[in-house]
Amino acid sequence: MSEPLILAIESSCDDTSAAVISGNKILSNIAATQSIHNEYGGVVPELASRAHQQNIIPVVAKALTLANIQQNDLQAIGFTRGPGLLGSLLVGTSFAKSLSMALDIPMIEVNHLQAHILAHFIDDANPKPPRFPFLCLTVSGGHTLIVLVRDFFDMEIIGKTTDDAAGEAFDKIGKIFGLDYPAGPIIDKLAQSGNPGRFRFNKPKIDGYDYSFSGIKTSVLYFIQKELKKNDAFIAENLADLCASVQEDIVDILLDKLMQAATDLGISEIAIAGGVSANSALRAALKKIGDEKNWNIYIPKFEYTTDNAAMIAMVARLKFDRGEFADLSVSATARYDLTEELGG
């Protein structure tokens, strides 16, 4: 029996994405980004949902064309139910419902966070997938979590941010530096030519595996305000070193907690996921730790780190095998806890 062909839709924030999967193999993975938010310094929800409405039909059409299939070849449609921006999620959910009814095929709802983690099981995401149990540092603009992954559908959040997410901290600090949105990739690029030991900022002291990033943001703000009083060209003259120093501190915060959890639980299978997992310093530092501690490190391909429909397709395929389908009463939800999805 041939593998089912499943179309997946991702519309949780400002990227409209569609992918087609067969087995664990991605046949196409298309995304339309929205540059309109750059001038506002962050995603404007109403503008995002309007752009999704404009993009979703051509993006799906292109995904089907690249996969060399027709709509009638599909056996199911997966979609991001949440978490995310409600208006954006509603566009993808409504499209999935309409196509499901038109083609008389089942719908499969997907939790966006679970999809980031299970992207590691796409055929070409890694040379080999993680072995259970593993720890996954899931870090993006909206989320920072340490997840204990016992199986595909057995996950436990053991650490989370108590305030800002790491990606949010990068963007807010970038705004202090006068950088465009999203600032994370810009900081990463500028840091390549900077000295990461030049400046030191306050790191949070918080028990357990939870994170906090508001303190470092405040520390950077006060430091910059003080230096600008002495030299109004301070940022311009030291931008690369500032970016490198901030990046090193945020990466240190992320990995200190992850290493603590891995050591305490005796787990040597370590993965990262989410948009911030594309950060070059985070990747390099994690690889170095893996070599030093003889841990197996799993870092997905760049195209599977940011919001993308391929990761939604992966979860949809696993749920298809389990016969877990949604009915037409399903609704998008801005808050969709990972433990709620997994019945925890």
C-alpha positions as CSV (number, residue, x, y, z in Angstrom):
1,M,0.0,0.0,0.0
2,S,1.4,3.4,-1.0
3,E,1.9,6.1,1.6
4,P,-0.9,8.7,2.0
5,L,-0.4,12.1,0.4
6,I,-1.2,14.8,3.0
7,L,-1.3,18.5,2.4
8,A,-0.4,20.7,5.4
9,I,-1.1,24.4,6.2
10,E,0.8,26.6,8.6
11,S,-0.5,30.1,9.3
12,S,0.1,30.7,13.0
13,C,1.9,34.0,12.7
14,D,3.1,35.9,9.6
15,D,4.3,33.2,7.2
16,T,1.8,31.4,5.0
17,S,3.1,28.0,4.3
18,A,1.9,24.8,2.6
19,A,3.7,21.4,2.2
20,V,3.0,18.0,0.9
21,I,4.2,14.8,2.6
22,S,4.4,11.2,1.6
23,G,5.5,8.9,4.4
24,N,8.2,11.0,6.2
25,K,9.4,12.6,2.9
26,I,8.5,16.2,2.1
27,L,7.6,16.5,-1.5
28,S,7.2,20.3,-1.4
29,N,7.4,23.0,1.3
30,I,6.4,26.6,0.2
31,A,6.2,29.7,2.3
32,A,5.2,33.3,1.6
33,T,6.7,35.8,4.1
34,Q,5.2,39.2,5.0
35,S,7.5,42.1,4.9
36,I,4.8,44.7,5.7
37,H,5.5,44.2,9.5
38,N,9.1,45.4,9.3
39,E,8.1,49.1,9.4
40,Y,6.0,48.5,12.6
41,G,8.8,46.8,14.5
42,G,6.7,43.7,15.1
43,V,3.8,41.6,13.6
44,V,0.5,43.5,13.3
45,P,-2.2,40.8,13.7
46,E,-4.8,42.3,11.4
47,L,-2.3,42.9,8.6
48,A,-1.0,39.4,9.1
49,S,-4.5,37.8,8.7
50,R,-5.2,39.9,5.6
51,A,-1.9,38.8,4.0
52,H,-2.7,35.1,4.8
53,Q,-6.0,35.5,2.9
54,Q,-4.1,36.8,-0.1
55,N,-1.3,34.2,0.0
56,I,-2.9,31.0,1.0
57,I,-4.5,29.9,-2.4
58,P,-1.3,30.6,-4.5
59,V,0.9,29.0,-1.9
60,V,-1.2,25.8,-1.8
61,A,-1.3,25.7,-5.6
62,K,2.5,26.0,-5.8
63,A,3.0,23.3,-3.2
64,L,0.8,20.9,-5.1
65,T,2.5,21.8,-8.4
66,L,6.0,21.2,-7.0
67,A,4.8,17.9,-5.5
68,N,3.5,17.0,-8.9
69,I,0.1,16.0,-7.7
70,Q,-3.5,17.2,-8.0
71,Q,-5.9,18.1,-5.3
72,N,-7.8,14.9,-5.8
73,D,-4.7,12.9,-5.1
74,L,-4.8,14.0,-1.4
75,Q,-5.9,11.7,1.4
76,A,-6.0,14.3,4.2
77,I,-5.3,17.9,5.1
78,G,-3.3,18.9,8.2
79,F,-3.5,22.4,9.7
80,T,-2.1,24.4,12.6
81,R,-4.9,24.8,15.1
82,G,-2.7,26.8,17.6
83,P,-1.0,28.4,19.4
84,G,-0.5,31.6,17.5
85,L,-2.4,34.8,16.3
86,L,-6.1,34.0,16.2
87,G,-6.8,35.9,13.0
88,S,-4.0,34.2,11.2
89,L,-4.9,30.7,12.5
90,L,-8.5,31.3,11.4
91,V,-7.4,31.7,7.8
92,G,-5.6,28.4,7.8
93,T,-8.3,26.6,9.7
94,S,-11.1,27.9,7.4
95,F,-9.2,26.9,4.3
96,A,-8.6,23.4,5.7
97,K,-12.3,23.0,6.5
98,S,-13.3,24.2,3.0
99,L,-10.9,21.9,1.2
100,S,-11.8,19.0,3.5
101,M,-15.5,19.4,2.6
102,A,-14.8,19.9,-1.1
103,L,-12.6,16.8,-1.5
104,D,-14.4,14.8,1.2
105,I,-11.1,14.0,3.0
106,P,-10.3,14.2,6.7
107,M,-8.8,17.1,8.6
108,I,-6.0,16.7,11.1
109,E,-5.4,19.4,13.7
110,V,-1.8,20.1,14.7
111,N,-0.2,21.8,17.7
112,H,2.4,24.2,16.5
113,L,4.9,23.5,19.3
114,Q,4.6,19.7,18.9
115,A,5.3,20.2,15.2
116,H,8.5,22.1,15.9
117,I,9.8,19.2,18.0
118,L,8.7,16.4,15.6
119,A,10.2,18.2,12.6
120,H,13.3,16.2,13.5
121,F,11.6,13.1,12.1
122,I,11.3,14.5,8.6
123,D,13.4,12.3,6.3
124,D,16.0,15.0,5.5
125,A,15.9,17.0,8.7
126,N,18.9,15.2,10.3
127,P,21.2,12.4,9.2
128,K,19.3,10.4,11.7
129,P,16.4,11.2,14.0
130,P,16.7,11.6,17.8
131,R,16.2,8.5,19.9
132,F,13.6,8.5,22.7
133,P,13.8,9.8,25.3
134,F,15.4,13.1,24.3
135,L,15.3,16.7,25.5
136,C,14.3,19.4,23.0
137,L,15.0,23.1,23.6
138,T,12.2,24.7,21.7
139,V,13.0,28.4,21.3
140,S,11.4,31.0,19.1
141,G,10.0,34.5,19.1
142,G,7.0,33.4,21.2
143,H,8.1,30.4,23.1
144,T,11.1,29.1,25.1
145,L,10.6,25.6,26.4
146,I,12.6,22.6,27.5
147,V,10.6,19.5,26.6
148,L,11.2,16.0,27.7
149,V,10.1,13.8,24.7
150,R,9.4,10.2,25.7
151,D,7.6,9.4,22.4
152,F,5.9,11.1,19.5
153,F,2.8,11.7,21.7
154,D,4.3,11.6,25.2
155,M,6.0,14.9,26.0
156,E,6.4,16.9,29.2
157,I,7.4,20.6,29.5
158,I,10.0,20.7,32.3
159,G,11.1,24.3,31.8
160,K,9.6,27.4,30.3
161,T,10.1,31.2,30.2
162,T,8.5,33.1,33.0
163,D,8.4,36.3,30.9
164,D,9.9,37.1,27.4
165,A,10.8,34.3,25.0
166,A,14.4,34.3,23.8
167,G,13.5,35.4,20.3
168,E,11.4,38.2,21.8
169,A,14.5,39.3,23.8
170,F,16.6,39.4,20.6
171,D,14.0,41.5,18.9
172,K,13.5,43.9,21.8
173,I,17.3,44.4,22.3
174,G,17.7,44.8,18.6
175,K,15.1,47.7,18.8
176,I,17.3,49.3,21.5
177,F,20.2,49.1,19.1
178,G,18.1,50.6,16.3
179,L,18.0,47.4,14.2
180,D,15.1,46.5,12.0
181,Y,12.5,43.8,12.8
182,P,13.1,40.9,13.1
183,A,16.3,41.7,14.8
184,G,17.5,38.1,15.7
185,P,19.0,37.3,12.3
186,I,20.6,40.7,12.1
187,I,22.2,40.4,15.5
188,D,23.5,37.0,14.5
189,K,25.0,38.4,11.3
190,L,26.6,41.4,13.0
191,A,27.9,39.3,15.9
192,Q,30.1,37.4,13.4
193,S,32.6,40.3,13.4
194,G,32.2,41.2,17.1
195,N,33.9,40.3,20.3
196,P,31.5,38.3,22.5
197,G,33.5,39.0,25.6
198,R,33.5,42.8,25.3
199,F,30.4,43.5,27.3
200,R,28.7,41.6,30.1
201,F,25.0,41.9,31.0
202,N,23.0,40.7,34.0
203,K,21.9,37.1,33.8
204,P,18.8,35.8,35.7
205,K,19.1,33.7,38.8
206,I,16.1,31.5,38.8
207,D,15.7,28.0,40.3
208,G,14.9,24.9,38.3
209,Y,14.8,24.7,34.5
210,D,12.7,27.8,33.9
211,Y,14.0,30.8,32.0
212,S,13.7,34.6,32.3
213,F,14.9,37.1,29.7
214,S,13.4,40.4,30.8
215,G,16.4,41.0,33.1
216,I,19.0,41.0,30.3
217,K,16.8,43.2,28.2
218,T,16.6,45.8,31.1
219,S,20.3,45.4,31.7
220,V,21.1,46.2,28.1
221,L,18.7,49.2,28.1
222,Y,20.2,50.8,31.2
223,F,23.8,50.2,29.9
224,I,23.0,51.8,26.6
225,Q,21.3,54.8,28.1
226,K,24.3,55.4,30.4
227,E,26.8,55.1,27.5
228,L,24.8,57.3,25.2
229,K,25.0,60.1,27.7
230,K,28.8,60.0,27.4
231,N,29.0,59.3,23.7
232,D,26.0,59.6,21.3
233,A,27.8,57.4,18.8
234,F,28.4,54.6,21.2
235,I,26.0,52.1,19.5
236,A,27.3,52.8,16.0
237,E,30.9,52.5,17.1
238,N,30.4,49.3,19.1
239,L,27.5,47.6,17.3
240,A,29.2,44.3,16.3
241,D,30.6,43.9,19.9
242,L,27.3,44.7,21.4
243,C,25.5,42.1,19.2
244,A,28.1,39.5,19.9
245,S,28.0,40.0,23.7
246,V,24.2,40.0,23.8
247,Q,24.1,36.9,21.7
248,E,26.6,35.0,23.8
249,D,24.7,35.9,27.0
250,I,21.4,34.7,25.7
251,V,22.9,31.5,24.3
252,D,24.6,30.9,27.7
253,I,21.3,31.3,29.5
254,L,19.6,28.9,27.1
255,L,22.3,26.2,27.3
256,D,23.0,26.4,31.1
257,K,19.4,25.3,31.9
258,L,19.4,22.7,29.1
259,M,22.7,21.2,30.4
260,Q,21.4,21.2,33.9
261,A,18.3,19.3,32.9
262,A,20.2,16.8,30.7
263,T,22.6,16.1,33.6
264,D,19.9,15.8,36.2
265,L,17.8,13.4,34.1
266,G,20.8,11.5,32.7
267,I,19.7,12.1,29.0
268,S,22.3,12.4,26.3
269,E,20.0,12.9,23.3
270,I,19.6,16.6,22.9
271,A,17.7,18.5,20.2
272,I,16.8,22.1,19.4
273,A,13.8,23.4,17.5
274,G,12.1,26.7,16.6
275,G,13.2,29.8,14.8
276,V,16.0,30.7,17.2
277,S,17.5,27.3,16.7
278,A,18.8,28.8,13.4
279,N,21.1,31.0,15.4
280,S,24.7,30.2,14.4
281,A,26.1,30.8,17.9
282,L,23.5,28.5,19.5
283,R,24.2,25.8,17.0
284,A,28.0,26.1,17.4
285,A,27.8,26.1,21.2
286,L,25.5,23.1,21.3
287,K,27.8,21.2,19.0
288,K,30.8,22.0,21.2
289,I,28.9,20.8,24.3
290,G,28.0,17.6,22.5
291,D,31.6,16.9,21.6
292,E,32.8,17.6,25.2
293,K,30.1,15.5,26.9
294,N,29.7,12.8,24.2
295,W,26.0,13.7,23.8
296,N,24.1,13.2,20.6
297,I,23.1,16.6,19.3
298,Y,20.2,17.1,16.8
299,I,20.1,20.3,14.9
300,P,17.5,20.5,12.0
301,K,18.0,22.0,8.6
302,F,17.4,25.7,8.5
303,E,14.1,25.4,6.5
304,Y,12.6,23.3,9.3
305,T,13.5,25.7,12.1
306,T,11.3,28.7,11.3
307,D,7.5,28.4,10.9
308,N,6.9,26.0,8.0
309,A,4.2,23.6,6.8
310,A,6.6,20.7,6.6
311,M,6.7,20.3,10.3
312,I,2.9,20.4,10.4
313,A,2.8,17.7,7.7
314,M,5.1,15.5,9.8
315,V,2.7,15.5,12.8
316,A,-0.3,15.2,10.5
317,R,1.2,12.0,9.0
318,L,1.8,10.5,12.4
319,K,-1.8,11.4,13.4
320,F,-3.1,9.9,10.2
321,D,-1.5,6.6,11.1
322,R,-3.3,6.8,14.5
323,G,-6.6,7.7,12.9
324,E,-6.8,11.0,14.8
325,F,-9.0,13.2,12.7
326,A,-10.8,16.5,13.5
327,D,-14.4,17.2,12.7
328,L,-15.9,20.4,11.2
329,S,-16.6,21.8,14.7
330,V,-12.9,22.3,15.4
331,S,-11.9,25.9,15.9
332,A,-8.6,27.7,15.9
333,T,-7.2,28.6,19.3
334,A,-4.6,31.3,20.1
335,R,-3.6,29.4,23.3
336,Y,-3.0,25.7,22.8
337,D,-0.9,24.2,25.5
338,L,1.4,21.4,24.5
339,T,0.3,19.3,27.4
340,E,-3.4,19.9,26.5
341,E,-2.8,18.5,23.1
342,L,-1.1,15.4,24.5
343,G,-3.7,14.9,27.2
344,G,-1.5,16.0,30.1
